[in-house]
Amino acid sequence: MASFSRVWAGRRDGAGRPTSLRGTVRAWLGRISGRSDRRLLFALADATEAIAAHCDLLGDRLAVQEAVTADVAGAFGEEITRLRAEVLHLQRLVTSLHNAADD
């Protein structure tokens, strides 16, 4: 990415334009031969590969995180279901005891 940014900034800003006749001729020949375009394309290809590698790493991390989240949700889901059933059972007991005391 740094290489692409540097080459692209140089092309966009016109930085490094030659001031001597020899440098001007070399720059002109480079443009005609496509050398500067090839350099920019190679920098773009390298940057694209770097981005793809980072995306792959992010995808792997997300897959791991999703697996852990699924495990945690499954474990807590079962616990919450059991606790809810216990609370309902205790509510029924308290209600029946309260009704028995009123009679």
C-alpha positions in Angstrom: 0.0 0.0 0.0 2.8 2.4 0.8 4.5 1.8 -2.5 1.2 2.4 -4.4 0.5 5.5 -2.4 3.9 6.9 -3.1 3.8 6.1 -6.9 0.2 7.4 -7.1 1.0 10.6 -5.2 4.0 11.2 -7.5 1.8 10.8 -10.6 -1.0 12.9 -9.2 1.1 15.7 -7.8 3.7 15.7 -10.5 6.4 15.4 -7.9 9.8 14.5 -9.1 9.4 16.2 -12.4 12.7 16.5 -14.0 14.2 20.0 -14.4 17.1 19.1 -16.7 16.8 18.4 -20.4 18.1 14.9 -19.9 15.6 14.2 -17.1 12.8 15.6 -19.3 13.8 13.3 -22.2 14.0 10.3 -19.8 10.5 11.1 -18.4 9.1 11.5 -21.9 10.6 8.1 -23.0 9.3 6.5 -19.8 5.8 7.7 -20.6 6.0 6.5 -24.2 7.4 3.1 -23.3 4.7 2.8 -20.5 7.3 2.2 -17.8 5.7 4.6 -15.3 2.3 3.0 -16.1 3.7 -0.5 -15.5 5.2 0.7 -12.2 1.9 2.1 -11.1 0.1 -1.1 -12.1 2.6 -3.3 -10.2 2.2 -1.1 -7.2 -1.6 -1.4 -7.6 -1.4 -5.2 -7.9 0.8 -5.4 -4.8 -1.6 -3.1 -2.9 -4.6 -5.3 -4.0 -2.8 -8.4 -2.8 -2.1 -6.8 0.6 -5.7 -5.8 0.9 -6.9 -9.3 0.0 -4.6 -10.8 2.6 -5.9 -8.5 5.3 -9.5 -9.3 4.2 -8.7 -13.0 4.5 -7.3 -12.5 8.0 -10.4 -10.5 9.0 -12.6 -13.2 7.6 -10.8 -15.9 9.6 -11.0 -13.8 12.8 -14.8 -13.3 12.2 -15.3 -17.0 11.7 -13.6 -17.8 15.0 -15.5 -15.0 16.8 -18.8 -16.4 15.4 -18.0 -19.9 16.6 -17.2 -18.6 20.1 -20.3 -16.5 20.1 -22.4 -19.5 19.1 -20.9 -21.6 21.9 -21.5 -18.9 24.5 -25.1 -18.3 23.2 -25.8 -22.0 23.3 -24.5 -22.4 26.8 -26.2 -19.4 28.2 -29.4 -20.2 26.3 -29.6 -23.6 28.0 -28.9 -22.1 31.4 -31.5 -19.4 31.0 -34.1 -21.9 29.9 -33.4 -24.0 33.0 -33.5 -21.0 35.3 -36.8 -19.8 33.8 -38.3 -23.2 34.3 -37.1 -23.2 38.0 -38.6 -19.7 38.5 -41.9 -20.7 37.1 -41.9 -23.8 39.3 -41.1 -21.7 42.4 -43.8 -19.2 41.5 -46.4 -22.0 41.4 -45.2 -23.3 44.8 -45.4 -19.9 46.4 -48.9 -19.3 44.9 -50.1 -22.6 46.1 -48.7 -22.0 49.6 -50.2 -18.5 49.6 -53.6 -19.9 48.6 -53.4 -22.7 51.2 -52.6 -20.1 53.9 -55.6 -18.0 52.9 -58.0 -21.0 53.2 
